[in-house]
Amino acid sequence: MAVMLIGRTTSVLGDAVLDVVLLLHVHDSGQGEFAVAALMACEALPLVLLMTWAGRIADRFDSRTVLLAVTSAQAALCLGLLWAPHLAVLLLLVLLIQSAQAIGMATWSGLGPRLVAPDDLGRLISAVQGLGVGAQLAGTAIGPVLLSLAGVRLTVIIDAATFLLLAVAVLAIRTRRHIGATMEASHGVRLDLLRRDPRIWVFVLTLPVVVLFLVGGNVLDVFLVRDELHVPAEWFGVSTVAWGVGAISGAVVAARLPDDRSRFIALPVALAAIGVFGTGTGLAPTFAIYLACGVGIGVANAVLNAAFGTVLMAGTPDEDRGKVSAAMNGITQTAALLGLPLGPVLGNLLGVREALVAMGVVTVLLAAVLAVRLTRASETTGGVRSSHAHPTAEPSPGAARSPN
């Protein structure tokens, strides 16, 4: 498990550095807002467009083969950015890099539960999330510094090296997952699997609205901080750090949830906290209070993600974990894309503060509805199952069984 965490964290760090450097590079090239928007779209769309195929690949083929192919392709494509003569070529390479990333994410999600005992799955998911947030923050801070000191080329080479390091980590992980050798994995996005447990399905229906509001609020944050609170531009990045500190703390909290019962209870509680702190950002009279609310949102969001990720993976048959993970990634990314215009629309209609307060209040009400529906769903399932209710399938004959 430690090898996987180190490799994935390093890769996230390299990705974060590359993301901010490419964003600044496209901006500084003077190609306008549409070029920046196109870059963001190329980074986001593969998770949506490939959610079915990424899951099929993750569940059908040997995990080591898939991950080695994906990481090697990403390293080569990153180096290809060094010779991208036009924006169109750069966007194509980014699209391909993120397509490989979509497949890799689904494959890692399927492999992860094989690396730990069932009781440790929550801690694994929380660790992946916490380390990922830390690496994302570090990469966002390091990227501009690297760009100013060494330029785009060295930064791209560093990112390619992180993918190669991840490939080494893949080789070091002895546990492998190969469903296709023993059974025919089901095709499609498999939303029917999400309906097996009514509690999971209730939250799946709730999650897109949560993501819509979170992303919409993120778009409005810059206007609140700069225009309403009159914070200097050089201090704006502190808000991201505040959220990251909260997210890392939330991952630690989520890792201490002992069982599925506590995780299902945590879902509406965390959602209500997001709504309360979101409302607080809209009402914040000072930047300090705004930052405190940002920390609170980070904590609650991390608990929400880790708790749901654990019950989802624990309750999904091993042969379908890749498809379910890819489907959830696609659903949340679709909601995130729709949330980008939601913030400006509500901001123009209601005002920045009013829009943030409205989204926060609706989120609290949504949490109350979620709590009621989860209670009813628990009654229909006859109580709360443990993580052992759906044991993972045995590895294929050719797969190593010893956890790393």
N, C-alpha and C positions, 0 to 999 in steps of 0.2 A: 504493500500500500504506500509506503514512504517513497518508493521509487516513482510511482505514478504521480503522487502529489508534487514532488520536486519537478518532474518533467513537465507536467501540465501547467504548473505555476510559472515556470520559465517561459513556456510558450505564450501564456497570456501576457506576460511582461513584454515579450517581443512584439506581440500583436498590438498592444496598447501604444507602444512607441511608434510602430509603423502607422497606425491609424491617425495619430495626431500629426505626424510628420507629413503624411500624404495630404491631409486636410489643409495644413499650412502651405504646402507646396502648391496645391491646386489654387488656393486663394491668392498666393503671392504671384502666381503666373498671370493674374489679371483676366482670367477667363470667365469671371462673373459668378453670380449666385446659382445659375442653372448647372454649372460645372460642379460646384460643391454639392448641390442636391443630387446630381447624378452619381457622384462618388458615394454618398450616403445610401442611395438606393441600391447600388451594386454591392454594398456591404450587407444590406439587410435582406434583399430579395431571395437569395439562395435558400435561406432557412424556410421560406414560405413555399417556394416553387418546388423544392426537392424533398419536402417532408415525407412523401410516400416512398420515393426511391431511396432516400438515405436510410430510412428504417428497414426497407427490404434488404439492402446491402449489408447493413449491420447485423441483421438476424440470419442471413443466409450463408455468409462466408466467414472463414476463420478470422478472428479478431486481430491476430498479429499480422496476418497478410494485409488486411484492410488498413490497419493503422500505419504500417510501414509504407504502403503505397500512398496513403493520404499525406503523411508527413514529408515523404520524399518529393511528392508532386508540389506541395506548398513551398518547400525550400527552392526547388527549381523555378517555380513561378515567381517567387520573390526576387531571385536573381534576374529573372527576365525583366523586372521593373527597371533595372539599371539601363536597359536599352530600349525603353518605351519612347518612341519618337514623338507620339502625338497623344492627346488626351484620350482618344478612342481606344488606343492600344492599352493605355494604363487602366482604363475602366474595364476592359475585357479581362486583363490579368487579375484585377481585384475581384471581379465576378467569379473567375475560376478558383482563386484562392479561397474565397468564401464558400464556394460549392464544395470544395474538399473539406472545409471546416464543418459544414453541415453533416457530412458523412461521418467525420471523425467524432463529432459530439454525440451522435446517435450510437456509435460503436462503443465509446467510452461509457455511456450510460448503461449499456447492456453488460459490459464487462465489469463495471464497478462492484455490483453485488456479489460477484464471484470471488472478489479479492478479500472479503471480510466475512466474519460470522454474521448471521441475521441480526443479532442484537447490536452489532457495531455499525449497521448500515446508516443509521441516523448520524453517527459521529463522522463517518466518511463523507456523506453529502455535505454536512456542515463545514468540514475541513476544506473540501473542494471549494465551497462557496466563499468562505472567509479568506483563504489564501488567494483566490481569484480576484476578490475585491482589492486586497492589498496590492497585488501585482498590477491591477488595472490603474490604481492610483499612482503607483510608482512609475509606471510607464508613461502616464499622462504628464507627469512632472519631468521625467527624464527626456522625453521626446524633443521638446523645444530646445533644451540645452544641447542635446546632441546635434540637432539641426544647425544651431548657431555655431557650434564648435567644429563640426566635421562635415556638415552638408547631408544631402539626401542619400548619397551613394553608400556611405559608411553605415548609416542607419538601416538601410535595406539589407546590407550584408549581415549586420547583427541579427536582424529578424530571421533571415535565412538560417543563421547558425542556431537560433533557438529551436527551429523545426528539426534540425539535424540532432540536436540534443534530445528532443522528444523522441526521435526515432531510436536513439540509444536506450532511452528509458523503456520503450516498447520491447526491445530485445531482452532487457533485463527482467521483465515481468514474466514469470514462469507460467502463471495461470492463463489459459486460453479459452475462448468461447467459440464454438463452431456448431451451431444448431443444424445447419443444412445437412450434416453428415448423418444425423439420426432421425430427423423428422422433417416434414415439409412445413416450413414456416408459413403462416397465413399471409395472404396478400392484402394490400390496401392500407389505409391509414388506421384502421381498426378502432374507430370510435366505439364500437360495440364492446370492446374490452373495458373502456372507461365507464360503461354503463353497468358493468357487473356489480360493482359496489355502489349503491345509491349515494353514499356520502361523497365518494370521489366525483361522481357525476354532477352532484350539486355544486361542488367547488369548481369543476371544469366550466360550468355555465356561468359562474360568477367571475372567474379570473379575467376574461377579456375586458370586462368593464373596469376592473381594478387597474389593468395595464393602460387602458385608454386614459383614465384620470391621472395616473402617475406620469405618463409621457406628456399629456396635455399640460400638467402642472409644471413639468420641467421646462417646457417651451416658454411659459410665462415668468419663470423665475428670474430670468435676466432683466425683464422689464420691471419686476418688483424691486430687485436689488439696485438697479441703476437709476430708474426713474422715480420710484416711490421712496426708497430708503436713501437714495443719493450716495451710494457706496462707491468709492473710486474703483476703476477697472482692475487695478492690480490686486484688489482684495476679493474679486469675484470668485477666484478659484478656491478660496477658503471654504465656500459653501459645499463644493464637491468633496473636500477633505472631511468636512463635518459629517456628510452623509456616509462616507467611507468608514469613518471611525464607528459610526453607529452600526453599519452593516457588519463589520468585523465583530463587534460586540454581540450583535444579534446572532451571528453564527455560533458563537460560544454558548449563548443561551439555548439555542436550538439543539445543540449537541447534548445538552443535559436532559432533554425530554426523554423519559424512560420508556414509553411505549406508545402504541398507536392511539390509545384513548387520550393521552395527554396531547398528542399532536393534533387530533381532530378538535379538541377544545381550544388549542392555541390558534387555530385558523380564524374564527370570528373575532377572538380577542385581539390578535395582531391586526386584522383588517380594521377593527374599530379604532385602534391606536393610530393607524395610518390616516384615517379620517379626522381624528381629533387633532393630530399634529399638522395635517394638511390645512385644516381650518385655521390653526394657529399661525401658519405662515402668512395666510391672507390678512390676518389681524395684527401681525407683529408690528409694534411701533418702533423697534430698534433692530439693528443688524444682529446684535447678540441674541435676542429672542428668536429671530429667524434661524440663526445657526443652531440653537437648542432644539428647535422644531425639526430641523434637518437631521440632527442626530437621532431624534425619536423616530422619524420616518425610516431612517436607515436600519435601526434596530428591528422595528416591526416588520419591515419588508424582508429582512433576512430570515426572521423566524417564520414568516409566512412561506417563503420559498423553500426553506430547508424542511419544514414540517410536511408540506405537501409533497415535495420530491421524495421524501422517505416513504410515506404511505403509498404513493403511486408506484414506486419501484418494488416495494415489498409485496404489494398486492397484484402485481402483473406477472403472468407466467413468463418464465425465463425466455422461451422461444419468441416472445413478442415484445420484449423490453425495448429493443431498438426502434421498432415501429411506433410504439407508444411514446417514447421519448421524442422522436422526430416529429410526431403529430403535435405534441404539446409545444415544442419549440416553434413549429409553424403557426400554431394558434396564437401564441403570445406575440410573435413577431408581426403577425398580421394586425393584431390589436395595436401594437406599438406604431406601426405605419399609419394606421387610422387616427391615432392619438396626436400625431404631429400637426394636422390641421385643426384638430378640436380645440387646442389651447388658444390659438389666434382667433378663431371664430367666437368662442365664449368671451375672450378678452375684449374683443371689439363690441360685442353685444352688451356685456355687463360691466366691463371695466376689469382691470387686472386683479385687484384685491377681491372684488365681488365674485369673480369667476373662481378664484382659488377657494374662497369660503364655500361657494355653492358646491364645488366638487368634493370638498371635505365633508360637508353635511350629508350629501347623497351617499358618500362612502360609509359613514357611520350608520345610516339607515340600511344600507346594503348589508353591513355586518350583522345588524339585528335580524334581518330576514334570513341570512345565512345560518345564524345560530339556531333559529326555529326549524329551518329545513334540515339541518344536520341532526337535530334532536329527533325529528320525525323519521328521518332516514335510518338512524341508529335503532329505533324501535322496530322498523320493518325488517332489519337484518338480524334482529334477535340478540342485540348486544354488540359489543365492540370486539372485533377479532384481534388476535395478536399478529405480529409480523410473521409467525410461522404457519399461518393458515394456508398460504400458497408457497410451499417450499420450492426452491429453484430446481429446475430439471437437472438431472445428472449430466455432467459434461460428456461430450462425444468421446468415443473410444480413443481418438488420437490426441485428446487434449490433456495437458498436465493438470493434476488435481490439487497439487500443493499450493496453498495461497502464498503470495509473495510477501 
